[in-house]
Amino acid sequence: MSELDHTLKLVDEEIAKLRQKTMFCLSNYDYHHKNDEYKIIAELLLILQEAEEEGERFTRNISNLKNIIEKCRNKCAEANQLLKEFRAIRGNVTNEEKVIVNNDSFGGNDDCDQDDEANKENNS
């Protein structure tokens, strides 16, 4: 009977080992099915690609905005130059015109630059 008990014990140990291996395989399979890593990576890749496209579009918009601001500054400079010419022709200028005409267009103190700074603050 002791030999039979010993054989049963060995069989039980082998069954336990097989169950453990089977559970590991099933758990591993379940993990990869439930957490489909390829799907997760593909979704992350799509998110990154969309972010890249949005970044490129944002960069283009910023570039366009800079160009528009530069055109506006040029128009302000032209307007200031016209006011200077007008002053030279007219000879008598109102106080408001003197303030605008005497400011340097690109010195950071003219009305155009002040409007730029106000727009930056409003957009922030």
Sequence and secondary structure as in RCSB ss.txt:
>XXXX:A:sequence
MSELDHTLKLVDEEIAKLRQKTMFCLSNYDYHHKNDEYKIIAELLLILQEAEEEGERFTRNISNLKNIIEKCRNK
CAEANQLLKEFRAIRGNVTNEEKVIVNNDSFGGNDDCDQDDEANKENNS
>XXXX:A:secstr
 HHHHHHHHHHHHHHHHHHHHHHHHHHHHHHHHHT HHHHHHHHHHHHHHHHHHHHHHHHHHHHHHHHHHHHHHH
HHHHHHHHHHHHHHH    HHHHHHHHS TTSS SHHHHHHHHHHHHH 
